[in-house]
Amino acid sequence: MSTTRALSRRKVGWIALAVGVLVAAALFIAWTVASGRGEPLAAASSPTPTATVEPTPTPTPTQFGPAADTTDYDLAGLPEITVFAIVPQLPVDDDPFGELTNVAARAKAAAVPVFAEPGSAPVASLPRDYYYDGTVVPVIEQYDAWVKVMLVGRQAYPSGGNPGQLTGWLRTQDVELSPQEATVEVSLGDRTIDIVRGDDRQRVAADFGSGVEATPTPLGRSFIMTVRTEPTFAYTRGNPITYLSVQSPTLDGFDGGDVAVTAFHYHDTRSGRVSNGCLRVDEAAAHALAALPLGTPVIIRE
């Protein structure tokens, strides 16, 4: 009986010891978790770090050509670029047989400034509209902020300086640009006139009349200024006259006027060197040339 009681007391002691160990273990785990040392729980609750991607900066484009000029100029008092203009500050074409851009320019506003060179003050104004036209002008150099163009008018009369094809600079912000599809090529030596559109060459004259030695037809590039039919000019027989931007290299004026404009026109006498500088053509050629858009470039070679 006493032995049985002793065994029972011993069993109870072992059970109490086991319970104590389990309670201690539970308290240790709880303390570990609370103190942040529970690695499994920390791993489960920590978000995966995400790499920060820095945006790529947009590169600033490099401007092609002369720097832009956004000045708002007062055009009052500046000479207007027309067929009658004499503007000594503007240069004549320094590359009369140079490449063309196949682009034309026209003023967006009623008038826009014309510059002798980018970065200088304007020396003239180009109107959007004028009775004798000359306001759609071919671009011979093109940049981001500027275009160099051919212009009507002259730097000087032949008796007082260089009357060659006038040029100037316009700001691209001031003009509308449009493509040009055709060029007129004239050969005085071969006596031919061709209308060229890309690879297509249309011969409109296999002979024509040109200027005599004292009043030669001006060489180099110019453009179609305007087209008129003048019933009072009996020699044209009612056919259209296609006037060019360039004027006589020897005549200050013609027929009582103060301009001496070169033109394609009909004439009964139209072979060889027979004119005051104009290009005399037959009826079909007169109409084909008159149908071209204003501003179409014309290149006359010896």
C-alpha positions as CSV (number, residue, x, y, z in Angstrom):
1,M,0.0,0.0,0.0
2,S,2.8,2.4,0.9
3,T,4.7,1.3,-2.2
4,T,1.8,2.1,-4.5
5,R,1.3,5.5,-3.0
6,A,5.0,6.3,-3.5
7,L,4.8,5.3,-7.2
8,S,1.7,7.5,-7.7
9,R,3.4,10.5,-6.1
10,R,6.4,9.9,-8.4
11,K,4.1,9.8,-11.5
12,V,2.5,13.0,-10.5
13,G,5.9,14.6,-10.2
14,W,7.0,13.6,-13.6
15,I,3.8,14.8,-15.1
16,A,4.1,18.2,-13.4
17,L,7.7,18.4,-14.7
18,A,6.6,17.7,-18.2
19,V,3.9,20.3,-18.1
20,G,6.4,22.8,-16.8
21,V,8.8,22.2,-19.6
22,L,6.0,22.6,-22.2
23,V,4.8,25.9,-20.7
24,A,8.4,27.2,-20.7
25,A,8.9,26.3,-24.3
26,A,5.6,28.0,-25.3
27,L,6.7,31.1,-23.4
28,F,10.1,31.1,-25.2
29,I,8.5,30.9,-28.6
30,A,6.1,33.7,-27.8
31,W,9.0,35.9,-26.6
32,T,11.0,35.2,-29.8
33,V,8.1,36.1,-32.1
34,A,7.3,39.3,-30.2
35,S,11.0,40.4,-30.3
36,G,11.2,40.0,-34.1
37,R,13.4,36.9,-34.0
38,G,10.9,34.6,-35.6
39,E,12.5,34.1,-39.0
40,P,9.7,32.1,-40.7
41,L,7.1,34.8,-39.8
42,A,9.4,37.6,-40.8
43,A,10.1,36.0,-44.1
44,A,6.5,35.5,-44.8
45,S,5.5,39.1,-44.0
46,S,8.4,41.0,-45.6
47,P,7.6,42.3,-49.2
48,T,10.1,41.6,-52.0
49,P,12.2,44.8,-52.6
50,T,11.6,46.5,-56.1
51,A,14.4,48.2,-58.0
52,T,13.7,51.9,-58.8
53,V,13.9,52.7,-62.5
54,E,15.0,56.2,-63.3
55,P,13.3,57.7,-66.4
56,T,15.5,58.3,-69.4
57,P,15.7,62.1,-70.0
58,T,14.5,63.3,-73.5
59,P,17.4,64.6,-75.4
60,T,17.2,68.2,-76.6
61,P,17.4,68.2,-80.4
62,T,20.3,70.0,-82.0
63,Q,19.1,72.9,-84.2
64,F,20.2,72.6,-87.8
65,G,21.5,75.9,-89.3
66,P,21.5,79.4,-88.0
67,A,19.9,80.2,-84.6
68,A,16.2,81.1,-84.5
69,D,15.1,84.7,-84.2
70,T,11.6,85.2,-82.7
71,T,11.7,89.0,-82.5
72,D,8.5,90.8,-83.4
73,Y,9.7,93.3,-85.9
74,D,7.9,96.5,-87.0
75,L,7.9,96.4,-90.8
76,A,6.8,100.1,-91.2
77,G,9.2,102.0,-93.3
78,L,10.9,98.9,-94.9
79,P,10.8,98.6,-98.7
80,E,8.4,96.1,-100.1
81,I,9.8,93.3,-102.2
82,T,8.0,93.7,-105.6
83,V,9.2,93.7,-109.2
84,F,9.9,97.4,-108.9
85,A,12.0,97.2,-105.7
86,I,15.6,98.3,-105.6
87,V,17.1,97.0,-102.3
88,P,20.9,97.5,-102.2
89,Q,21.2,95.6,-98.8
90,L,20.0,92.3,-100.3
91,P,22.6,90.1,-102.1
92,V,22.4,88.7,-105.6
93,D,22.5,85.0,-106.1
94,D,26.1,83.8,-105.4
95,D,25.5,80.3,-106.9
96,P,23.3,80.9,-110.0
97,F,23.6,77.2,-111.1
98,G,23.3,75.7,-107.7
99,E,21.0,73.0,-106.4
100,L,17.3,73.6,-105.8
101,T,15.4,72.3,-102.8
102,N,12.1,71.7,-104.6
103,V,10.3,73.8,-101.9
104,A,8.5,77.1,-102.2
105,A,7.8,79.6,-99.5
106,R,5.0,82.2,-99.1
107,A,4.3,84.7,-96.3
108,K,1.7,83.6,-93.7
109,A,0.8,87.1,-92.8
110,A,0.1,90.1,-95.0
111,A,3.8,90.9,-95.0
112,V,6.9,89.2,-93.3
113,P,10.4,90.5,-92.7
114,V,13.2,89.8,-95.2
115,F,16.8,89.6,-94.0
116,A,20.1,90.0,-95.8
117,E,21.4,87.3,-93.5
118,P,20.2,85.4,-90.4
119,G,21.0,87.3,-87.2
120,S,20.7,90.8,-88.7
121,A,17.9,93.2,-88.7
122,P,15.4,92.9,-91.6
123,V,15.9,95.2,-94.6
124,A,12.7,94.6,-96.5
125,S,9.3,93.0,-96.3
126,L,7.7,90.3,-98.5
127,P,3.9,90.7,-99.1
128,R,1.7,87.6,-99.2
129,D,-0.2,89.1,-102.2
130,Y,0.7,91.6,-104.8
131,Y,-0.9,92.6,-108.1
132,Y,2.1,91.4,-110.2
133,D,2.7,88.4,-107.9
134,G,6.3,87.4,-107.1
135,T,5.2,86.3,-103.7
136,V,5.6,82.6,-104.1
137,V,9.4,82.2,-103.9
138,P,11.7,79.1,-104.4
139,V,13.8,78.0,-101.4
140,I,17.5,77.5,-102.3
141,E,18.7,76.7,-98.8
142,Q,16.6,75.3,-96.0
143,Y,17.3,75.0,-92.3
144,D,15.3,74.5,-89.1
145,A,14.6,78.2,-88.4
146,W,15.5,79.9,-91.8
147,V,15.2,79.6,-95.5
148,K,17.2,81.3,-98.2
149,V,15.0,82.3,-101.2
150,M,15.1,83.9,-104.6
151,L,13.2,87.2,-104.8
152,V,11.9,89.6,-107.4
153,G,13.3,93.1,-107.6
154,R,16.9,94.1,-108.0
155,Q,19.9,95.1,-105.9
156,A,20.7,97.9,-108.4
157,Y,20.1,99.0,-111.9
158,P,22.6,97.7,-114.4
159,S,24.0,101.2,-114.9
160,G,24.7,101.4,-111.1
161,G,25.6,97.9,-109.9
162,N,24.7,94.3,-110.1
163,P,21.2,93.6,-111.4
164,G,21.4,89.9,-111.0
165,Q,18.8,87.5,-109.4
166,L,18.0,88.9,-105.9
167,T,18.1,86.6,-102.8
168,G,17.2,87.0,-99.2
169,W,16.4,85.1,-96.0
170,L,13.0,84.4,-94.4
171,R,12.2,82.9,-91.0
172,T,10.4,79.5,-91.2
173,Q,8.0,80.7,-88.5
174,D,6.8,83.4,-91.0
175,V,6.1,81.3,-94.1
176,E,4.2,78.5,-95.5
177,L,6.3,75.9,-97.2
178,S,5.1,73.7,-100.1
179,P,6.6,71.2,-102.5
180,Q,7.5,72.1,-106.1
181,E,7.2,69.4,-108.7
182,A,8.6,71.1,-111.8
183,T,11.7,73.0,-113.1
184,V,12.1,74.7,-116.4
185,E,15.5,74.1,-118.0
186,V,16.7,76.3,-120.9
187,S,19.7,75.7,-123.1
188,L,20.7,78.7,-125.2
189,G,23.3,76.6,-127.0
190,D,21.0,73.7,-127.9
191,R,18.0,76.0,-128.3
192,T,15.8,73.8,-126.2
193,I,13.3,74.4,-123.4
194,D,12.3,71.4,-121.2
195,I,9.8,71.1,-118.3
196,V,11.3,68.6,-115.9
197,R,9.3,66.7,-113.3
198,G,11.5,64.2,-111.5
199,D,12.7,61.7,-114.2
200,D,10.2,63.0,-116.7
201,R,11.4,65.5,-119.2
202,Q,8.9,67.3,-121.5
203,R,10.4,69.2,-124.3
204,V,8.3,72.2,-125.1
205,A,10.6,73.9,-127.6
206,A,13.3,72.7,-130.0
207,D,14.1,76.3,-131.1
208,F,13.3,79.7,-129.8
209,G,14.5,83.3,-129.9
210,S,16.8,84.8,-127.2
211,G,18.7,88.1,-126.5
212,V,21.2,89.7,-128.8
213,E,24.7,90.5,-127.6
214,A,23.8,94.0,-126.4
215,T,20.8,92.8,-124.5
216,P,21.5,89.2,-123.6
217,T,19.1,86.7,-121.9
218,P,20.2,86.5,-118.2
219,L,21.8,83.2,-117.3
220,G,21.4,81.2,-114.1
221,R,18.4,80.3,-111.9
222,S,15.3,82.4,-111.5
223,F,11.6,81.6,-111.2
224,I,8.1,82.3,-112.6
225,M,6.9,85.6,-111.2
226,T,3.5,86.0,-112.8
227,V,1.5,85.1,-115.9
228,R,-0.4,87.7,-117.9
229,T,-2.2,88.0,-121.2
230,E,-1.7,91.6,-122.6
231,P,-4.0,92.3,-125.6
232,T,-2.1,95.5,-126.3
233,F,1.0,93.6,-127.0
234,A,0.2,92.7,-130.6
235,Y,3.3,90.6,-131.1
236,T,2.0,88.0,-128.6
237,R,-1.1,87.4,-130.7
238,G,-3.2,86.9,-127.6
239,N,-1.0,84.2,-126.1
240,P,0.0,84.3,-122.4
241,I,3.3,85.9,-121.2
242,T,5.2,84.1,-118.5
243,Y,7.3,86.7,-116.6
244,L,10.4,85.7,-114.7
245,S,11.9,87.1,-111.5
246,V,15.2,88.1,-113.1
247,Q,15.6,91.3,-115.2
248,S,17.9,92.4,-118.0
249,P,21.6,92.5,-117.2
250,T,22.1,95.6,-119.4
251,L,18.8,97.5,-119.5
252,D,17.6,99.7,-116.6
253,G,14.1,99.9,-118.0
254,F,12.2,99.0,-121.1
255,D,9.6,100.6,-123.3
256,G,9.3,103.7,-121.1
257,G,9.1,101.7,-117.8
258,D,11.7,101.4,-115.0
259,V,11.8,97.6,-115.1
260,A,13.2,95.2,-117.8
261,V,11.7,91.9,-116.9
262,T,12.7,88.7,-118.8
263,A,9.8,86.6,-120.1
264,F,8.7,83.7,-122.2
265,H,6.3,84.9,-124.8
266,Y,5.0,84.2,-128.3
267,H,6.5,86.0,-131.3
268,D,6.4,85.3,-135.0
269,T,10.2,85.8,-135.2
270,R,11.5,83.3,-132.7
271,S,14.7,81.7,-133.8
272,G,18.3,82.6,-132.8
273,R,19.5,85.8,-131.0
274,V,16.8,88.2,-132.0
275,S,15.3,89.7,-128.8
276,N,15.9,92.3,-126.0
277,G,16.5,89.4,-123.7
278,C,13.1,87.6,-123.6
279,L,12.7,84.1,-124.8
280,R,10.4,84.0,-127.9
281,V,8.5,80.7,-128.3
282,D,5.6,79.2,-130.3
283,E,2.0,79.1,-129.2
284,A,2.2,75.6,-127.7
285,A,5.2,76.4,-125.6
286,A,3.7,79.7,-124.5
287,H,0.7,77.9,-123.1
288,A,2.7,75.0,-121.6
289,L,4.9,77.4,-119.6
290,A,2.0,79.6,-118.6
291,A,0.3,76.5,-117.0
292,L,3.1,76.0,-114.5
293,P,2.6,77.2,-110.9
294,L,3.9,80.6,-109.8
295,G,7.3,80.2,-108.2
296,T,8.4,77.4,-110.5
297,P,12.2,77.6,-110.8
298,V,13.8,78.3,-114.2
299,I,17.4,77.6,-115.0
300,I,19.0,79.2,-118.2
301,R,22.3,77.9,-119.3
302,E,24.5,79.1,-122.2
